[in-house]
Amino acid sequence: MDNLDISNLFSVKGKTVLVTGGSRGIGLMIASTFVKNGAKVYISSRNAAVCQAVEAELSKIGECIAIPADLSTTEGQQNLVAEFNKRETSLDVLINNAGANWSAPFKEYPEKGYDKVMDINVKPIFFLTQAFLPLLKESASLETPARIINIGSIDGIRVSTIDNSAYGMSKAAVHHLTKILSVKMAGKGITVNAIAPGPFPSKMTKTMLDSAQAMVEKVNPMRRIGRVGDMGGIAVFLASEAGAYLNGTVIPVDGGMHLLAVM
Ligand SMILES: NC(=O)c1ccc[n+]([C@@H]2O[C@H](COP(=O)([O-])OP(=O)(O)OC[C@H]3O[C@@H](n4cnc5c(N)ncnc54)[C@H](OP(=O)(O)O)[C@@H]3O)[C@@H](O)[C@H]2O)c1
């Protein structure tokens, strides 16, 4: 009989986890939840000083290692992969979270904004996943699969009333890439799922929430924005034994906001 103890079913203890964009916001919520629960967590984002400060802070409660890199570039992706390979021979959980937004009306949406969101929201998920496959395969099995968790957005599910057309498009691409990879990887013992957050507090949402948090809370069916446990909890679930049979899913974590035609 399977070990159905809650402490076993939802455990991520001893797992090796990489969270891109783990230095703040949603990535930090996820990274800190894994560290707190006994995983060895690597974080990677551009600002080396912030990465190292997070490494120092999370190392007080567990294991956290920072590998700074600009993941929107091939060179930055290769640097992360090379540095990770120097330290580890396998990877249990890859969390593709790093991302950026750009808001502008469609008729004047600049190529610079389009390239920015596509280069960080989509391209590195494709190529980092490709590059980390050998290490994921080392921890993969049909019984206990390795996991890839992509961070999409409810803006990739429904059309936001905010002017961020390339961002929404990039997140729909993340969701579909998740489905494509889930079919290709499952037989190799790797599952691929996506989390589609609604509004959570972060640098990305600060300007919007500074002016409109009360309105966002009013329209949200649950009357609040997301918090650390909401995001850390779903990520841990997907990485744990309890989440082992989910594959190709896109899970909105938004209090039901994706069902509404506002925001
Ligand atoms: N917050 C929300 O309400 C919300 C809702 C839906 C989806 N999301 C998604 O959740 C993810 C995290 O967003 P967030 O809200 O936490 O935003 P955030 O606070 O701006 O954090 C973004 C993270 O990605 C890193 N990053 C950005 N560009 C990078 C690059 N070129 N190379 C490497 N790292 C880079 C940032 O660090 P550096 O700047 O130092 O590189 C930071 O760690 C994104 O994919 C976002 O689209 C967020």
The ligand as a Gaussian input file, in Angstrom:
#p B3LYP/6-31G(d) Opt

LIG

0 1
 N        2.446000      38.944000     -10.004000
 C        1.381000      38.581000     -10.682000
 O        0.263000      39.018000     -10.367000
 C        1.482000      37.626000     -11.834000
 C        0.292000      37.193000     -12.436000
 C        0.359000      36.282000     -13.482000
 C        1.581000      35.784000     -13.882000
 N        2.722000      36.219000     -13.290000
 C        4.001000      35.640000     -13.749000
 O        4.776000      35.243000     -12.645000
 C        6.156000      35.312000     -12.991000
 C        6.879000      36.144000     -11.934000
 O        6.379000      37.473000     -11.982000
 P        6.371000      38.469000     -10.733000
 O        5.046000      39.070000     -10.660000
 O        6.951000      37.794000      -9.573000
 O        7.363000      39.596000     -11.321000
 P        8.655000      40.287000     -10.748000
 O        8.495000      40.652000      -9.329000
 O        8.973000      41.359000     -11.715000
 O        9.769000      39.130000     -10.804000
 C       10.294000      38.714000     -12.038000
 C       11.491000      37.835000     -11.762000
 O       12.063000      37.443000     -13.014000
 C       13.420000      37.884000     -13.086000
 N       13.750000      38.256000     -14.449000
 C       13.170000      39.200000     -15.220000
 N       13.801000      39.300000     -16.393000
 C       14.815000      38.386000     -16.362000
 C       15.842000      38.013000     -17.269000
 N       15.985000      38.613000     -18.461000
 N       16.707000      37.035000     -16.910000
 C       16.585000      36.425000     -15.693000
 N       15.636000      36.740000     -14.797000
 C       14.780000      37.717000     -15.128000
 C       13.494000      39.072000     -12.108000
 O       14.812000      39.345000     -11.627000
 P       15.818000      40.408000     -12.368000
 O       15.010000      41.611000     -12.741000
 O       16.903000      40.678000     -11.366000
 O       16.347000      39.682000     -13.557000
 C       12.599000      38.549000     -10.995000
 O       13.304000      37.624000     -10.195000
 C        6.226000      35.919000     -14.381000
 O        6.355000      34.898000     -15.344000
 C        4.885000      36.608000     -14.517000
 O        4.487000      36.768000     -15.855000
 C        2.708000      37.134000     -12.288000

